[in-house]
């Protein structure tokens, strides 16, 4: 089948926004996977505290996802008006904002247990589904790359051969999902919360480098707003990264 992007199927005489459909589907499937995982595991956090944590994550994600999206091209977005500003969002701001919202909620209710591991695989699965929608949206979503002669270059809807950034991300996330699931299954002594930390460090590192392939136009110190957020996130996890490097060095030394 010849797939022309943006992919806008017509069913019952209606043109369907496949990206929006997959975005809602991503939320639904990710949440159902979270519920399924929680039932199959022993959660040290009470249901009431878990609900408060989820609410904190939602509000943090809503706020920072919009702010970071606005900062990608602030002058353009400012001219587009409030409705566009409210609809623009980025998963990177959502993830880091959700993290801050969770930490704030836990501090308010006095919860000491790590809460991220149960969310990790559902989040990765949800992003995979959402990014498929971004890919099918072509150049209607700012998840496409620069023009390229690379063999994976594709016409995403504007007649130019571009890096399919969303497709690269889907492939990376599939590998990351398998990797994290294997860690969760085999590393029984893994520190609570470490699975989520590994996900955040690897995903934000990937996004920092893949941003160089996007046609960004607004930069601060030569970096896009998402790249700056990636550096902030990696700095947030500095101790974990340092411990990981020390552990890897020790393992190599023993070999």
N, C-alpha and C positions, 0 to 999 in steps of 0.2 A: 504493500500500500504506500502510495506517495503521500508523505506527511508534509503538508504545507503549514508553515508557522506564520502568524499565530493560528493555533488550532481552535476553531470556533464552530463546533458541530451544530447542525440545525435539526431539531427533533420536534415533531408536532407543530411545525411552522415557527418555532421559537429558536433564536440563536442563544446557545448556552455559554455562559462564562465558565469554561472548564477550569480556569485557574481558581476562581472563587469556590467552585464546587469542591475541588481537591483540597483547598485550604480548610473548609469546614469539615471535610472528611478526615483531614489530618488531625484536627482537634478531637473529633469523636473517637477515632481509632486509638489515638495516643491515650486518651482518658480511659477507654475501656481496657487497654493493655495495662495501665497503671492499676486499675481496680483488680484486674486478674492477678497481677504480680503481688499486690498487697495481700490478697486472700491466701496466696500460696507461701507467704513468708511470715516471719514473726516480726511485727512492727513494734519497736520499743516506744514509739510515740503514740499517745492516746488519740482517739478519733477526734475529740474536740480540738486538741492542739494541732493535729494534722490539718484540720479544716482551717484553722486560723493561719497556718503556714501557707496553705494553698491560696487563701485570700490575699495574704501579703505578697505572694509571688505574682498574682494576677495584677494587682495595682502597680507594683514595681515594674512589671513587664509593659503594661499599658503606657506608663509615663515615659520610660526611657526608650522604648521602641519608637515612639513618635519623635522624641527629641533628637535621637541619633539620625533618624531618617531626614528630619528637617535640616540637620547640619551637613548632610551630604551635598546639598546645593541650596543653602539658605536664601540667597537672593531670589532664585527661581521659585522656590516653594512659598516664600513670603508673598510674591506677586500673585500666586495662584489662589489665595484666599483660605479662609478658615476650614471649609469643608474638606479641601484637598489635604490641608495640614493634618486634620484629624484622621484621614484615611491612610495617609502615608505611614508606613511602619517598616522596621527592619528586625529580623530575627536576632541579630547580634545585640541590639539594644534591649530586646525582649528578654534574652537570656541573662544578660548582666543585670538588668533592672530587676528581673525576677529573683536573682541571687541576693541582691541588696534588700529587696522586699521581704524575702524569707528571713534573712539575718535580723532585720529590724523587728519582724513579727516574733521571732524566737526570743529576742532580747526583752520584748514587752511582756510576754507570757512566762518568761523564765525557763524556756525549754533548752536543755543542754545537749540533747542527743543530735547527732548528725541526721539530716533529713533528705539529702540529695540522691542517695543511691536508688531508691525506689522510683524516682522520676527519670533516671538517666536513660534507660533503654526506650521507654515510651517517648521521651523527647526526641531521641535520634530517629525513631520510626516516624514520628510526626513530621520532622524536618524533611525526611526523604520524600514523603508523600507531597508535602508542600512544594518542594523544589521541582518535582515532576510537573506540577502545575505551572511553576515559573518558567520551566523550559518550554512547555506547550504554549505559553503566552508570548513567546518570542521577544521582540523588541518592545512590546507593550509594558513589560516589567523591566526595571533597571537591574536585571540579573544576567545581562549579556556582556560579551567581552569586546575587546578591540578587534579591528580588522586584522586578519592573519592569512598567511599562505600555508600554515600548518595543516597537516593532513586531516586533523579533526575539525577544521574550520567548517562552519555551516552557514547557510542562508537562514537567518532567524526571522525574516519577514521584511527586511529593507533592501534586499538584493545584494548585500555585501557578505563576504565570507568572514565570519566572526568566531571568536572562541566561544563555545557553548558553556559558559561558566556554570550555569545551573546543572548541566549534565556532568561536568567534572565533579561538582559537589555531591551529586547523587552517588557517583561511583566511590568517592572517598567515604561517604557516610555508610554505605553498605559494608565496606571493609571495616570501618570503625565499629559498626554494630556487631559484626562477627567477633572482632577482637575483644570488645568489652564483654560480650556474652561469655566468651571463653574464660576471661579473667574472673568474671563473677562465678562461673561454675567451678573453676579449678583452684582459685586462690581463697580457700576457706578462711585463712587467717588475715585476709585483707582488712586493713583498718576501716572502720565505719566512716562513710563519706568519701573514701578514696576513689571509688568508681566514678562519682560525679566530677571530682577534681581532675581525674585523668581525661575524661571527656572534654571538660572545659579547656584544659591546657592544649590538647591536641586539636580541637576544633577551632579555637581562636588562633592558634599558630597557623593552621591551614588557611583560614580566612585572611590573615595578615598578608600572606604571600600571594594568594589568588587575586587579591585586590589590585595587584600590579598589572593584571591582565584586563581590568575594567577601564572603560573610557571616562574616568573621573575627571572633573574640571575644577573642583574646589579643594584646595590643599592648605594645610597648616604645617609648616616646617617640612614641606615636601611629602606629607602623608595625608590620606583621606581621613574623614572622621571615623570611619569604621576601623582603619588601621590604628588610629590613636586609641580607640576603645580596646582593641586587641592588646595593645601594649599595656594599658591600664589593667586589664584582666590578668595578663601574665605577671605583672608586678604584684597584683593582689595574691597570686599563688606562688610568689617567689620562694617561700620556704619549702613548699611541696616540690617545686622544680629543682631546687638545690638538693633536697634529699634524694630525688630520683636520679640526678646526675651522680651523686656520691654512691648510690646503690649500684648503678650501672658500671661505674669505675671499679668498684669492689669486685663485682662479678667477673669483669674482664681481667682484673689482676689475678683472680683465682685460676682463670683458664691458662 
